[in-house]
Each structure stands twice: as C-alpha cells, then as structure tokens.
Amino acid sequence: MKVVALVSGGKDSCYAMMKCVRYGHEIVALANLMPADDLVDELDSYMYQTVGHQIIVGYAECMGLPLFRRRIQGSARQAMF
C-alpha cells in the first residue's frame, strides 16, 4: 500500500516508518505539522509533538520524498477544565 507518513521528527514516527516499510508498504511522501512561529520549538498540544520539527526537511531529502507541511497553533478550541 502507498502511504504518506505523518512525521514529527521524534523517534516514534521514525520507528513507525521503519515498521511500515518492513511490512511491505511504500512511503510516497512525508507530512508534518509545525508551529506557526519559527522561533517556537514545542507547542502545548495534546495531539502533536513539534519538538524536532526542524529536522523533517532532512528526512525528506535523505529519503528522496516530497514533504507536505502545515503550520498549526497550540491552543485548544474548547477547554473542559
């Protein structure tokens, strides 16, 4: 199966790509969600890890794959507390 890998720059997303390839899938592109502000390393997000997002460009270059990126903000839409 052809897949797009959602990568954070952390070890877990890298490991997931390795397992994906091992099980016969083909990674055709990388996707990444990064902070809206280039000076911010990590967002206070329940959903996404952003530490390491600077290295994602290197992942794509080394793998020879296109990279799709979008900027996100680290604020909750609705707080339950």
C-alpha positions as CSV (number, residue, x, y, z in Angstrom):
1,M,0.0,0.0,0.0
2,K,1.3,3.5,-0.8
3,V,1.2,5.7,2.3
4,V,2.0,9.3,3.4
5,A,4.0,9.2,6.7
6,L,2.9,11.8,9.3
7,V,6.3,12.6,11.0
8,S,7.1,14.7,14.0
9,G,10.9,14.4,14.0
10,G,10.8,12.2,17.0
11,K,11.9,8.6,17.4
12,D,8.4,7.1,17.4
13,S,7.4,8.5,14.0
14,C,10.8,7.3,12.6
15,Y,10.2,3.9,14.0
16,A,6.7,3.8,12.6
17,M,8.1,4.5,9.1
18,M,10.6,1.6,9.5
19,K,7.9,-0.8,10.5
20,C,5.7,0.4,7.7
21,V,8.4,-0.4,5.1
22,R,9.2,-3.7,6.8
23,Y,5.6,-4.8,6.4
24,G,5.7,-4.0,2.6
25,H,4.2,-0.6,2.4
26,E,5.7,2.1,0.3
27,I,6.1,5.6,1.7
28,V,5.5,8.1,-1.1
29,A,5.6,11.4,0.9
30,L,6.1,12.8,4.3
31,A,3.7,15.2,6.1
32,N,4.4,17.3,9.1
33,L,2.5,19.8,11.3
34,M,4.8,22.5,12.7
35,P,4.4,25.6,14.9
36,A,3.1,28.8,13.3
37,D,6.1,30.7,14.8
38,D,9.5,29.6,13.6
39,L,11.1,30.6,17.0
40,V,8.9,28.0,18.9
41,D,10.2,24.5,19.3
42,E,7.3,22.9,21.1
43,L,3.6,23.6,21.2
44,D,1.4,22.9,24.2
45,S,-0.6,20.4,22.2
46,Y,-2.4,17.2,23.2
47,M,-2.3,15.9,19.7
48,Y,1.0,16.7,18.1
49,Q,4.7,16.6,19.0
50,T,6.5,19.5,17.5
51,V,10.0,19.2,19.1
52,G,12.3,18.1,16.3
53,H,10.3,19.6,13.5
54,Q,13.4,21.4,12.1
55,I,14.9,18.0,11.1
56,I,12.0,16.9,8.9
57,V,13.4,18.6,5.8
58,G,16.5,16.5,6.2
59,Y,14.3,13.3,6.5
60,A,12.6,14.1,3.2
61,E,15.9,15.0,1.4
62,C,17.6,11.8,2.6
63,M,14.6,9.7,1.6
64,G,14.1,11.5,-1.7
65,L,10.5,12.1,-0.9
66,P,8.2,15.2,-1.2
67,L,7.4,16.9,2.1
68,F,4.0,18.5,2.8
69,R,3.9,20.9,5.8
70,R,1.2,22.9,7.5
71,R,1.6,25.4,10.4
72,I,-0.6,24.9,13.5
73,Q,-1.3,26.8,16.7
74,G,-1.1,25.2,20.1
75,S,-4.3,26.4,21.6
76,A,-7.3,24.3,22.4
77,R,-10.6,25.0,20.7
78,Q,-12.6,24.3,23.9
79,A,-11.2,23.8,27.4
80,M,-13.1,21.3,29.6
81,F,-11.4,22.4,32.8
